[in-house]
């Protein structure tokens, strides 16, 4: 999953670069500071890290969840 997250960050970041959209990875291997999170528009994460992050709400910012098309194709998405 971490390799998939890294690949998505690379591809999506490249596609959205012309819009100055920052795409970053947040996995068990990659950490982000509050400042990095604040300046990032799209955060790509693994399900495990997402579970950890969403259990500690800060009350700051907005949160949107987009499930991967890859997971839906595998029959695990809803």
Residue, then its C-alpha position, 0 to 999 in steps of 0.5 A: x500500500x505504501x508503494x501505491x500511495x507513493x505512486x499516486x502522489x507522484x502521478x497526481x502531483x505531476x498532473x496538478x503541478x500546473x495548478x500549484x496543487x500540493x500533493x503529499x504522502x502520509x504513511x507510516x514511513x512519511x510524517x508531516x508537520x502541522x505546517x506541511x499539512x496546512x499547505x497541502x491540498x491533497x494528502x494520500x494515505x494508507x488505510x492504516x494511517x488514515x485510521x490513526x489520523x481520523x481518531x485524533x481530530x484537531x478540529x482544524x480544516x476540512x476533511x474529504x474522503x475519496x476512496x480509490x478506484x483501485x479498491x472499488x474494482x477489487x470489490x472492497x469499496x462502496 
